[in-house]
Amino acid sequence: MLTSRSLSLVALMTLLGASAASADPVYGTAADLTGSRTEANLVLLTNTSSGPNLSDYAGKSLNISWEITQLNKSAFSYTYTFTGFTQPTISHIILDLTDDAVIPQVDPKAVTETTFNGSSDGVDLIFGEFESNPQNSGGPGGSNPGFPVGPTIVGVKFEGMDSLDPLVISFTSNRAPVWGNVYVKGGNNGFAYNAGLLDLNSTDVLDFIARPNGVVPEPSSLALCGTAALAGLGLGVRRLRRLRRRG
């Protein structure tokens, strides 16, 4: 027989379960200004038509950390540090941007003043929508091994890093940080991406990293820690338009 204490415990557990079940997706919502993700938060194995594809980064100690600071009322400094991505070293990185930073035209202030380990030499940025190609994984050129079939990243591709470990990417943006996606590629079969790329409805912040938002922040929102309450507006149109660029 259930006692009043047992009933109270059951009611509490039911309430907690209902609360967890009703948690909202975190993609596109205000992100932490500092943080990090390890290999435990990254996807290093993907299924292909020929079977499972294991990344060359599997079994290694990986870390992606970030630090974001507000420079003024309309600018933020973003710094990402990638460590452990060796043998192969990183050849390019694709970082999520909300659609209106790229489509219908690129916002020149969304990512600017980019450096790799403090230098702008060799830095190359490509803006577009990146996705897996059934014939050549990761785009027309097949340059993104392991990129999952189905999801896309509308954002910026960083190229030109030269065997740097750790790799430190810094840039300035007019957009406040929200939770989003990242894809890392090295060598012929080195790949890693955040778990949230497979599920934008995830309620776990550990499935995402901080990245620039697609909505230029208003002064009132900057006063509240520099986050944008309307961060997720671009999500609804993410799949409606395609800007096909080379992968």
N, C-alpha and C positions, 0 to 999 in steps of 0.2 A: 504494500500500500504506500502511495506517495504521501509524504508528510508535507506540511506547508513549506518547510525549508527546501524540500526536493522540488516542489512546484515552482518556487521562486528561482531556483537554479535552472530549471527547464525553461522558464520564461526568459531568463537572462540570456541563455544560450540561443534561444530562438530569435531574440532581438538582435544579438550580435550577428547571427547567421544572415538575417534579413538585411542588416546594415551592410555586411560584406557583399551580399549579392547585388545590392543596389548601388555599389560604388560606380563612379563615372569613369569613362576612359580618360587617360591623362594626356594623350597625344594632342599637341597644340595648345596645352595649357601652360601657365607660367612655370618656368623651370628654375632650379637652383643656380645661383651665380658661380658656385664652385662644386666640384664633384668628380667622381671617377667611376670607371667600369673596368672589370677584369674579364679574363677569358670565361669566367663562370656566367657572365651576362651576354656573351657573344655566341653567335651561331657559327660553327666551324665544320659542319657536315650538312650536305644537301643531297637530295635524291635527283638523279638524272635518268634519262631513258635507258642508259646502260648500267644503272645501279648506283649505289651510294658513292658520293664524291667527298673524300676527306681532304680538308685543307692542309697545306704544308705548315700552317701555323698551329695545328693541333698538337697538344702536349707541351706547348710552350707557355711561359708566364707572360701574359699580355696585360697591358694597362693603357687605357685612354682616359686622360684627365683633362679638365678644363677650368679656366678661370676667366670670369667676365666682370668687367668694371664699367661703370657709367662715366663717360668722359664729360658730357654736358647734357643739356636737356634733349638733345636729338642724336646722340652718338654713343656707341658702346664699343669697348675693346674686347675682342674675343681671342683667347689663347688656348690652343689644344696641344697636349703633349702625348705622343705615341711612343711607348717603350716596349721592348721585347719583340718587336716585329723585325726579326733578323732571319737570314737564311730561309727565305728571301727577304731582302729589305723592301720597304714600301715603294711602289711605283706610282700609284695614284690613290686619291681618296675622293669619295663622293659624299657631300654633306647636304642634308635636307634644307630646303628653303620653302616657305609656303608659296603657293602657286603665283600670287601676284607679284612676287619678286622676280619672276622669270617670264610669265605669260600675261599679256600678249607681247610684252617687251621687257628686257632686262632693266631692272632698277640699278643704275650705276653706283648708287650709294649703299646697296645691300651688302656687298663685299668689296672693300677697297683697301688700299695700302697693305697688301698681303706680303708677308715675308715667311721664309723657311729658315728657321734657326737664326733669325735676325737679319737675313739677307734677302733682297728682292731679285737677285740674279737667278735667271732661269724659271721664275715663277710663271706658270701658264694656267689660266682659268678658262673653263668651258662651261657655259650655262645651258641647261636643257632638261629634258625628261629622260631618265635612264631606266631601262628595264631589261629583263631577260629576253633573249631571242631564241625561239625553238631550235634553230639551226646552229646559231653561234651564241652561246650563253653570254648575256650581259650587253647585247647590242649588236649592231651590224658587223662590227669588227671582231666580235667575240672577245673583247678585252676585259670582261668582268667575270672571271670564272666563279662559279658557285652562286651567282646572283639568283635569288629565288624566282621561279616562274609565277607571274601574277602581279606581285607588288611592283610599284615604281617609286623612284625618288625624283621629284622635281627639285632641282637644286644646282649646285656648282661642283664641278670636278676640278680638283687641284692636281696639276701635273708639274713635273720639272724638278722634283726633289731628287737628290743624288746620293743614294745609299746612306741616308742619315739615320742614326739611332743613338739617342732618342731623336725623333722628329718633332719639331716645335713649329706649329703653324699659327701665325698671328695675323689678324686683320681688324679693320674698323667697320662697323655697320650702323646704319640708322635704325636698326630694328632690335627690339627687346628680346630676351631669351625665352624660348618655350621648348617643350619636349619634342624631339624629333628623331630622325634616323641618320645612320652613317654606314658607309660601305668602304672597306679597306682592301686594296689589292696589292700583291707582291709576287714577282716571278710569274711562272706559268700557271701555278695552281695554289697560290697563297691568297686566301680570302677570309674575311671576317666581317660580320655585320651584327647590329643589335637585334635582339630577339623580337622587339616590337615591330620590325619591318614586316614580319609575318602576320602580325595581328595589331592593327591600329586601334582596335577596341580594348587593348590590354589596360588594366587598371593598376598595373605595377610600374612605378617610375623607373625601376631598375632595368626595365626593358628598353629604355630610351636614353638619349643623351641631350644635353642642352644645345640649342642651335638658334640662329636668328629667326625671328618671327616674320610673318608676311604683312603685318599691319604696323605702319609707322606709329609709335606711341604718342599719345596726347600728353600735354604737360600735367594734367591731373593724375594720369596713371603713373607718370614718372615719379610723382610725389609719393606714390604707394609702391616703393621699391623698384620702380622702373619696369613693371610688367604690364602686359597688355591683356585686358579682360576679353577682348574680342579675338584672341589669338587663333581660334579654330575656324574662323569664317571661311578660310580658303579650302578647308578639308572637303566640303561638300562638292566642290567642282574639280577635285583632284583627278578623278577618273573620267571627267567629261571632255577633257581636251588633251590632245597629244602633241607634244613638241618633240619630234623625233630628231635626235642628234646622234652622232656617232658615240658608241659606248665607250 
